[in-house]
Amino acid sequence: MSKSYISTKIRKLVSDRAQNCCEYCLIPESRQFKFLISLLN
């Protein structure tokens, strides 16, 4: 499996566009880890 390099500029562009939310589930980036942990419990 190869790893793709994503530049800082592109990461920021995508993050800003999504307003720091996951574009798939719309959960704010700051809450994603807690949400995933709650699914495991």
PDB file of N, CA, C and O in Angstrom:
ATOM      1  N   MET A   1       0.851  -1.165   0.000  1.00  0.00           N
ATOM      2  CA  MET A   1       0.000   0.000   0.000  1.00  0.00           C
ATOM      3  C   MET A   1       0.900   1.233   0.000  1.00  0.00           C
ATOM      4  O   MET A   1       1.806   1.340   0.827  1.00  0.00           O
ATOM      5  N   SER A   2       0.660   2.143  -0.903  1.00  0.00           N
ATOM      6  CA  SER A   2       1.471   3.353  -0.962  1.00  0.00           C
ATOM      7  C   SER A   2       0.816   4.469  -0.159  1.00  0.00           C
ATOM      8  O   SER A   2      -0.404   4.519  -0.004  1.00  0.00           O
ATOM      9  N   LYS A   3       1.656   5.356   0.344  1.00  0.00           N
ATOM     10  CA  LYS A   3       1.166   6.524   1.085  1.00  0.00           C
ATOM     11  C   LYS A   3       1.244   7.730   0.166  1.00  0.00           C
ATOM     12  O   LYS A   3       2.236   7.921  -0.537  1.00  0.00           O
ATOM     13  N   SER A   4       0.223   8.523   0.174  1.00  0.00           N
ATOM     14  CA  SER A   4       0.193   9.730  -0.643  1.00  0.00           C
ATOM     15  C   SER A   4       0.561  10.932   0.217  1.00  0.00           C
ATOM     16  O   SER A   4       0.149  11.034   1.373  1.00  0.00           O
ATOM     17  N   TYR A   5       1.337  11.836  -0.360  1.00  0.00           N
ATOM     18  CA  TYR A   5       1.695  13.066   0.335  1.00  0.00           C
ATOM     19  C   TYR A   5       0.632  14.106   0.037  1.00  0.00           C
ATOM     20  O   TYR A   5       0.287  14.343  -1.120  1.00  0.00           O
ATOM     21  N   ILE A   6       0.117  14.723   1.086  1.00  0.00           N
ATOM     22  CA  ILE A   6      -0.844  15.816   0.935  1.00  0.00           C
ATOM     23  C   ILE A   6      -0.205  17.046   1.556  1.00  0.00           C
ATOM     24  O   ILE A   6       0.107  17.064   2.747  1.00  0.00           O
ATOM     25  N   SER A   7      -0.017  18.056   0.752  1.00  0.00           N
ATOM     26  CA  SER A   7       0.670  19.260   1.226  1.00  0.00           C
ATOM     27  C   SER A   7      -0.145  19.974   2.313  1.00  0.00           C
ATOM     28  O   SER A   7      -1.362  19.820   2.416  1.00  0.00           O
ATOM     29  N   THR A   8       0.567  20.747   3.105  1.00  0.00           N
ATOM     30  CA  THR A   8      -0.069  21.534   4.163  1.00  0.00           C
ATOM     31  C   THR A   8      -1.101  22.484   3.576  1.00  0.00           C
ATOM     32  O   THR A   8      -2.170  22.684   4.152  1.00  0.00           O
ATOM     33  N   LYS A   9      -0.782  23.059   2.446  1.00  0.00           N
ATOM     34  CA  LYS A   9      -1.694  24.003   1.794  1.00  0.00           C
ATOM     35  C   LYS A   9      -3.025  23.323   1.436  1.00  0.00           C
ATOM     36  O   LYS A   9      -4.093  23.892   1.662  1.00  0.00           O
ATOM     37  N   ILE A  10      -2.959  22.117   0.882  1.00  0.00           N
ATOM     38  CA  ILE A  10      -4.177  21.382   0.512  1.00  0.00           C
ATOM     39  C   ILE A  10      -4.944  20.961   1.759  1.00  0.00           C
ATOM     40  O   ILE A  10      -6.169  21.068   1.796  1.00  0.00           O
ATOM     41  N   ARG A  11      -4.237  20.482   2.781  1.00  0.00           N
ATOM     42  CA  ARG A  11      -4.908  20.103   4.037  1.00  0.00           C
ATOM     43  C   ARG A  11      -5.688  21.274   4.623  1.00  0.00           C
ATOM     44  O   ARG A  11      -6.826  21.110   5.062  1.00  0.00           O
ATOM     45  N   LYS A  12      -5.066  22.471   4.629  1.00  0.00           N
ATOM     46  CA  LYS A  12      -5.724  23.665   5.163  1.00  0.00           C
ATOM     47  C   LYS A  12      -6.919  24.047   4.305  1.00  0.00           C
ATOM     48  O   LYS A  12      -7.968  24.414   4.835  1.00  0.00           O
ATOM     49  N   LEU A  13      -6.776  23.965   2.994  1.00  0.00           N
ATOM     50  CA  LEU A  13      -7.869  24.311   2.087  1.00  0.00           C
ATOM     51  C   LEU A  13      -9.093  23.423   2.343  1.00  0.00           C
ATOM     52  O   LEU A  13     -10.222  23.909   2.413  1.00  0.00           O
ATOM     53  N   VAL A  14      -8.852  22.128   2.480  1.00  0.00           N
ATOM     54  CA  VAL A  14      -9.948  21.179   2.712  1.00  0.00           C
ATOM     55  C   VAL A  14     -10.564  21.398   4.096  1.00  0.00           C
ATOM     56  O   VAL A  14     -11.786  21.375   4.245  1.00  0.00           O
ATOM     57  N   SER A  15      -9.725  21.609   5.098  1.00  0.00           N
ATOM     58  CA  SER A  15     -10.212  21.845   6.451  1.00  0.00           C
ATOM     59  C   SER A  15     -11.054  23.114   6.519  1.00  0.00           C
ATOM     60  O   SER A  15     -12.115  23.128   7.143  1.00  0.00           O
ATOM     61  N   ASP A  16     -10.581  24.172   5.880  1.00  0.00           N
ATOM     62  CA  ASP A  16     -11.333  25.421   5.863  1.00  0.00           C
ATOM     63  C   ASP A  16     -12.655  25.266   5.112  1.00  0.00           C
ATOM     64  O   ASP A  16     -13.689  25.772   5.549  1.00  0.00           O
ATOM     65  N   ARG A  17     -12.612  24.571   3.992  1.00  0.00           N
ATOM     66  CA  ARG A  17     -13.824  24.357   3.197  1.00  0.00           C
ATOM     67  C   ARG A  17     -14.883  23.606   3.998  1.00  0.00           C
ATOM     68  O   ARG A  17     -16.074  23.904   3.906  1.00  0.00           O
ATOM     69  N   ALA A  18     -14.439  22.644   4.772  1.00  0.00           N
ATOM     70  CA  ALA A  18     -15.364  21.814   5.548  1.00  0.00           C
ATOM     71  C   ALA A  18     -15.688  22.426   6.914  1.00  0.00           C
ATOM     72  O   ALA A  18     -16.432  21.840   7.701  1.00  0.00           O
ATOM     73  N   GLN A  19     -15.135  23.585   7.185  1.00  0.00           N
ATOM     74  CA  GLN A  19     -15.328  24.257   8.476  1.00  0.00           C
ATOM     75  C   GLN A  19     -14.938  23.346   9.641  1.00  0.00           C
ATOM     76  O   GLN A  19     -15.629  23.270  10.657  1.00  0.00           O
ATOM     77  N   ASN A  20     -13.813  22.662   9.460  1.00  0.00           N
ATOM     78  CA  ASN A  20     -13.237  21.753  10.463  1.00  0.00           C
ATOM     79  C   ASN A  20     -14.174  20.617  10.870  1.00  0.00           C
ATOM     80  O   ASN A  20     -14.147  20.162  12.013  1.00  0.00           O
ATOM     81  N   CYS A  21     -14.997  20.164   9.934  1.00  0.00           N
ATOM     82  CA  CYS A  21     -15.876  19.019  10.164  1.00  0.00           C
ATOM     83  C   CYS A  21     -15.531  17.925   9.169  1.00  0.00           C
ATOM     84  O   CYS A  21     -14.979  18.192   8.102  1.00  0.00           O
ATOM     85  N   CYS A  22     -15.856  16.718   9.521  1.00  0.00           N
ATOM     86  CA  CYS A  22     -15.729  15.618   8.581  1.00  0.00           C
ATOM     87  C   CYS A  22     -16.729  15.846   7.457  1.00  0.00           C
ATOM     88  O   CYS A  22     -17.913  16.067   7.713  1.00  0.00           O
ATOM     89  N   GLU A  23     -16.265  15.796   6.228  1.00  0.00           N
ATOM     90  CA  GLU A  23     -17.187  16.030   5.109  1.00  0.00           C
ATOM     91  C   GLU A  23     -18.100  14.830   4.854  1.00  0.00           C
ATOM     92  O   GLU A  23     -19.057  14.934   4.087  1.00  0.00           O
ATOM     93  N   TYR A  24     -17.819  13.717   5.476  1.00  0.00           N
ATOM     94  CA  TYR A  24     -18.656  12.527   5.308  1.00  0.00           C
ATOM     95  C   TYR A  24     -19.770  12.499   6.352  1.00  0.00           C
ATOM     96  O   TYR A  24     -20.944  12.372   6.005  1.00  0.00           O
ATOM     97  N   CYS A  25     -19.406  12.618   7.626  1.00  0.00           N
ATOM     98  CA  CYS A  25     -20.409  12.489   8.693  1.00  0.00           C
ATOM     99  C   CYS A  25     -20.798  13.815   9.351  1.00  0.00           C
ATOM    100  O   CYS A  25     -21.735  13.865  10.147  1.00  0.00           O
ATOM    101  N   LEU A  26     -20.080  14.882   9.018  1.00  0.00           N
ATOM    102  CA  LEU A  26     -20.343  16.239   9.513  1.00  0.00           C
ATOM    103  C   LEU A  26     -20.076  16.430  11.007  1.00  0.00           C
ATOM    104  O   LEU A  26     -20.535  17.408  11.597  1.00  0.00           O
ATOM    105  N   ILE A  27     -19.344  15.511  11.617  1.00  0.00           N
ATOM    106  CA  ILE A  27     -18.967  15.664  13.023  1.00  0.00           C
ATOM    107  C   ILE A  27     -17.780  16.613  13.076  1.00  0.00           C
ATOM    108  O   ILE A  27     -16.837  16.466  12.299  1.00  0.00           O
ATOM    109  N   PRO A  28     -17.813  17.590  13.987  1.00  0.00           N
ATOM    110  CA  PRO A  28     -16.685  18.505  14.121  1.00  0.00           C
ATOM    111  C   PRO A  28     -15.391  17.744  14.421  1.00  0.00           C
ATOM    112  O   PRO A  28     -15.395  16.765  15.168  1.00  0.00           O
ATOM    113  N   GLU A  29     -14.298  18.201  13.835  1.00  0.00           N
ATOM    114  CA  GLU A  29     -13.007  17.551  14.017  1.00  0.00           C
ATOM    115  C   GLU A  29     -12.646  17.403  15.491  1.00  0.00           C
ATOM    116  O   GLU A  29     -12.056  16.397  15.886  1.00  0.00           O
ATOM    117  N   SER A  30     -12.989  18.380  16.295  1.00  0.00           N
ATOM    118  CA  SER A  30     -12.652  18.353  17.718  1.00  0.00           C
ATOM    119  C   SER A  30     -13.395  17.261  18.490  1.00  0.00           C
ATOM    120  O   SER A  30     -12.985  16.915  19.598  1.00  0.00           O
ATOM    121  N   ARG A  31     -14.464  16.716  17.938  1.00  0.00           N
ATOM    122  CA  ARG A  31     -15.272  15.703  18.642  1.00  0.00           C
ATOM    123  C   ARG A  31     -15.143  14.311  18.043  1.00  0.00           C
ATOM    124  O   ARG A  31     -15.691  13.359  18.600  1.00  0.00           O
ATOM    125  N   GLN A  32     -14.445  14.161  16.938  1.00  0.00           N
ATOM    126  CA  GLN A  32     -14.408  12.870  16.252  1.00  0.00           C
ATOM    127  C   GLN A  32     -13.842  11.753  17.106  1.00  0.00           C
ATOM    128  O   GLN A  32     -14.395  10.654  17.113  1.00  0.00           O
ATOM    129  N   PHE A  33     -12.750  12.000  17.831  1.00  0.00           N
ATOM    130  CA  PHE A  33     -12.147  10.958  18.634  1.00  0.00           C
ATOM    131  C   PHE A  33     -13.109  10.487  19.720  1.00  0.00           C
ATOM    132  O   PHE A  33     -13.280   9.285  19.920  1.00  0.00           O
ATOM    133  N   LYS A  34     -13.733  11.421  20.415  1.00  0.00           N
ATOM    134  CA  LYS A  34     -14.688  11.052  21.475  1.00  0.00           C
ATOM    135  C   LYS A  34     -15.868  10.278  20.901  1.00  0.00           C
ATOM    136  O   LYS A  34     -16.373   9.350  21.533  1.00  0.00           O
ATOM    137  N   PHE A  35     -16.309  10.660  19.702  1.00  0.00           N
ATOM    138  CA  PHE A  35     -17.419   9.956  19.059  1.00  0.00           C
ATOM    139  C   PHE A  35     -17.028   8.516  18.733  1.00  0.00           C
ATOM    140  O   PHE A  35     -17.802   7.590  18.973  1.00  0.00           O
ATOM    141  N   LEU A  36     -15.834   8.330  18.190  1.00  0.00           N
ATOM    142  CA  LEU A  36     -15.381   6.981  17.834  1.00  0.00           C
ATOM    143  C   LEU A  36     -15.234   6.103  19.078  1.00  0.00           C
ATOM    144  O   LEU A  36     -15.583   4.923  19.054  1.00  0.00           O
ATOM    145  N   ILE A  37     -14.721   6.678  20.154  1.00  0.00           N
ATOM    146  CA  ILE A  37     -14.591   5.918  21.397  1.00  0.00           C
ATOM    147  C   ILE A  37     -15.959   5.505  21.928  1.00  0.00           C
ATOM    148  O   ILE A  37     -16.123   4.390  22.423  1.00  0.00           O
ATOM    149  N   SER A  38     -16.944   6.402  21.828  1.00  0.00           N
ATOM    150  CA  SER A  38     -18.292   6.076  22.307  1.00  0.00           C
ATOM    151  C   SER A  38     -18.913   4.941  21.512  1.00  0.00           C
ATOM    152  O   SER A  38     -19.733   4.196  22.048  1.00  0.00           O
ATOM    153  N   LEU A  39     -18.546   4.794  20.259  1.00  0.00           N
ATOM    154  CA  LEU A  39     -19.061   3.693  19.456  1.00  0.00           C
ATOM    155  C   LEU A  39     -18.504   2.345  19.902  1.00  0.00           C
ATOM    156  O   LEU A  39     -19.153   1.310  19.746  1.00  0.00           O
ATOM    157  N   LEU A  40     -17.313   2.369  20.451  1.00  0.00           N
ATOM    158  CA  LEU A  40     -16.662   1.126  20.876  1.00  0.00           C
ATOM    159  C   LEU A  40     -17.153   0.642  22.233  1.00  0.00           C
ATOM    160  O   LEU A  40     -16.990  -0.530  22.573  1.00  0.00           O
ATOM    161  N   ASN A  41     -17.752   1.536  23.007  1.00  0.00           N
ATOM    162  CA  ASN A  41     -18.207   1.158  24.358  1.00  0.00           C
ATOM    163  C   ASN A  41     -19.626   0.654  24.346  1.00  0.00           C
ATOM    164  O   ASN A  41     -20.163   0.295  25.394  1.00  0.00           O
TER     165      ASN A  41
END
